Amino acid sequence: EEATIREMKSQKGIDIYPNVDLYSASLYYMLKIPPDLNTPIFAISRVAGWTAHVIEEKFAQAAPKTALYRPKAVYVGKYCGPQGCTYEPIDLRK
């Protein structure tokens, strides 16, 4: 973990701390699970939670309706039209 923090600091210049996936990847390696399967296993492990969330949000008739997660907002930026916008490179932005 400390080596990962140091490496991220040297590459990105900021402190980035590892999450559970650092340890999951090590465990998968020890179990000889191919690295290409890391992402699918990550997703599979969360399907039950995602499904429960969908059921809760869409089909929970007995529960009171939840408040909106985001209030209505009005976009105040420049309209780019149907052809899209041109974007300023990120390093030139203020």
C-alpha positions as CSV (number, residue, x, y, z in Angstrom):
1,E,0.0,0.0,0.0
2,E,2.8,2.4,0.9
3,A,4.6,1.6,-2.3
4,T,1.4,2.3,-4.3
5,I,1.0,5.7,-2.6
6,R,4.6,6.6,-3.4
7,E,4.3,5.5,-7.0
8,M,1.0,7.5,-7.5
9,K,2.6,10.5,-5.9
10,S,5.6,10.3,-8.3
11,Q,3.4,9.8,-11.4
12,K,0.6,12.2,-10.6
13,G,2.2,14.6,-8.1
14,I,-0.7,14.2,-5.6
15,D,-1.6,11.8,-2.9
16,I,-3.9,9.1,-4.3
17,Y,-4.7,6.3,-1.9
18,P,-5.5,2.8,-3.1
19,N,-9.0,1.3,-2.6
20,V,-10.2,-2.2,-2.2
21,D,-9.4,-3.0,-5.8
22,L,-5.6,-3.0,-5.1
23,Y,-6.2,-5.9,-2.7
24,S,-8.7,-7.6,-5.0
25,A,-6.3,-7.6,-7.9
26,S,-3.6,-9.2,-5.7
27,L,-6.1,-11.9,-4.5
28,Y,-7.2,-12.6,-8.1
29,Y,-3.5,-13.0,-9.1
30,M,-2.8,-15.4,-6.2
31,L,-5.9,-17.4,-7.3
32,K,-4.5,-17.5,-10.9
33,I,-7.5,-15.6,-12.3
34,P,-6.5,-13.9,-15.6
35,P,-6.2,-10.1,-15.3
36,D,-8.7,-9.7,-18.2
37,L,-11.4,-11.0,-15.8
38,N,-10.7,-8.4,-13.1
39,T,-13.3,-5.9,-14.4
40,P,-16.0,-8.6,-15.1
41,I,-15.6,-10.0,-11.6
42,F,-15.8,-6.4,-10.2
43,A,-19.1,-5.9,-12.0
44,I,-20.5,-9.3,-11.1
45,S,-19.8,-8.7,-7.4
46,R,-22.0,-5.6,-7.6
47,V,-24.9,-6.8,-9.7
48,A,-27.0,-7.7,-6.6
49,G,-26.6,-4.2,-5.2
50,W,-27.4,-2.6,-8.5
51,T,-30.4,-4.8,-8.9
52,A,-31.6,-4.1,-5.4
53,H,-31.3,-0.4,-6.1
54,V,-33.3,-0.6,-9.3
55,I,-36.0,-2.6,-7.5
56,E,-36.0,0.0,-4.7
57,E,-36.3,3.0,-7.0
58,K,-38.7,1.6,-9.6
59,F,-41.0,-0.9,-7.8
60,A,-41.2,-0.1,-4.1
61,Q,-44.9,0.8,-4.0
62,A,-45.3,0.7,-0.2
63,A,-42.4,3.1,0.4
64,P,-43.0,6.9,0.0
65,K,-41.5,8.3,-3.1
66,T,-38.0,9.6,-2.5
67,A,-37.0,13.2,-3.1
68,L,-35.1,14.0,-6.3
69,Y,-31.4,13.5,-6.1
70,R,-30.8,16.6,-8.1
71,P,-33.1,19.6,-8.2
72,K,-34.2,21.1,-11.5
73,A,-31.4,23.1,-12.9
74,V,-31.2,25.7,-15.7
75,Y,-28.3,25.4,-18.1
76,V,-26.7,28.9,-18.4
77,G,-23.8,27.9,-20.8
78,K,-23.4,28.8,-24.4
79,Y,-25.7,26.8,-26.8
80,C,-23.6,24.9,-29.3
81,G,-26.3,23.8,-31.6
82,P,-26.9,20.4,-33.1
83,Q,-23.4,20.3,-34.6
84,G,-21.8,20.3,-31.2
85,C,-19.1,22.5,-29.6
86,T,-15.5,23.1,-30.2
87,Y,-13.5,22.5,-27.0
88,E,-10.5,24.4,-25.7
89,P,-7.7,22.0,-24.7
90,I,-7.7,21.5,-21.0
91,D,-4.2,22.9,-20.4
92,L,-5.4,26.2,-22.0
93,R,-8.5,26.6,-19.8
94,K,-8.6,28.9,-16.9
